[in-house]
């Protein structure tokens, strides 16, 4: 799950979610054909982070409350795919799923920049920002 920690005040938006989507609070979202959809594995940039759970039926669209991710300077706490290590600080990673960072695969362009490790390695949590 992606959870905003700091610098998110006043940045919430309500944007249209694509059809046939099941979103959980904290999922990463990206633009697709003019609508937001769940981010796929391997995405380097999440455009927004869902602030509520929503499900849309086929052919139906609805609005969802989101926070910007990329370039927003919002600090997030994020679940990682594997145990964390101090060597991961200062490295940008791509997404493993719509709600996890793949801390074993460095991003080739942008990604999620790890600033801090949260707790023990087995906690699988980091703090950072989307570039």
N, C-alpha and C positions, 0 to 999 in steps of 0.2 A: 504494500500500500504506500502511496505517496501522501505525505501529510505536511501541509504548510506550517512552518515554524516562525518565520519572521518576514517582515517587509511586504505582507500581503494586504494590509489595510487599504480599503477603498478600491481594490483591483478586481473584485468579483464581477462577473459578467453572466448574462443569460443568453446562450447561443443555441441554434437549432441542431438537434441531434439527428443523424441519419436513420433511415428505416431499418427495422430488424436488428436493433442493437440492445444488448443487455449490459448495462454499465453498473459498476459498484463504486461507491464513494472511494475516492483515492486512485481511480484508474487514470492512466494516461490516454489522452485523446489527440487525434490528428485530423486535418482537413482531408476530405475525399469528396470530389464532385460537389463542392459547395456546402457540405454538411460535416459535422463532427462524427467520427467513428472511433471505436476502440483501436488503440495503437497495436501494431503487430510486433512480433518478436523481431529483433534486429533493428528496430527504429533507432536512429541516433537522436532524434529530436521529438519531444512531445510538445505539441502546440499548447495544450491546456490540460488541467487536472480536474477531474470531476469532483464536485463538492456535495454531490447527492447521488443516490442510486436511481436509475431510470431504465425502463424497458420500453422499446417501441416495437409495434407490430409491423409486419411487412406492408410497405406502401404508406405507412403513417410516419409523421415527423412530430417531434415535440421539443420544447425548450428544456435545457439543462443548465444549472448553475455551475460555473467553472471558474478557475483561476488560471491566468496565463502561466506558462512554463518557460518556454524558450525566450531568452533575452529579457525576462521580467525582473531579474535580480531577487526573486523570492527564494528564500532558503527553505528547502524541503528535507524531511527525514524520509528515507526510502529503504524498502526491503531489498536485500541483495540475494542473488541466486545461491551463492556459495559463502562459506565462512569468510569473514573479513580479515585483513592484515594491514599493518601500518604502512606497508609499501604501496597500498592502494590510494593513499592520500596524495592529492596533486595529480591524479590521473582521471581522464574522462572515459566513461564507459557507455556502451549502447544498452538498449533494453533487452531483457530476456523475455518478458511478457508485458502485458499492458500495465502491470503494477509492480514489476521487479526490474532491478538493474542487473545486468550480467557482468559481475565484477571479475570475470575471467576473460572478457573480450573488450579490449580497448576500442574506443570509437575512432573511426578514421578521419572524421571531420569535426564534429561538435560533441554532442552527447551530454551526459550528466557528470559534472566535475565534483569529485569527492573532496570535501574539506576536512571532515572529521569522521572517526570511527565511533560508533555508539556501543559502549559496553564491551563484553567479551566477544571474541571472534564468532562464537556459535550463535550470538544474537542476530547476526546477519542484517545489521542496520548501519546505514551511513547518513551523514548530513552533507548537503552540498547544494549546487545550483545547476539548472539547465543552461547550457551555453547558447 
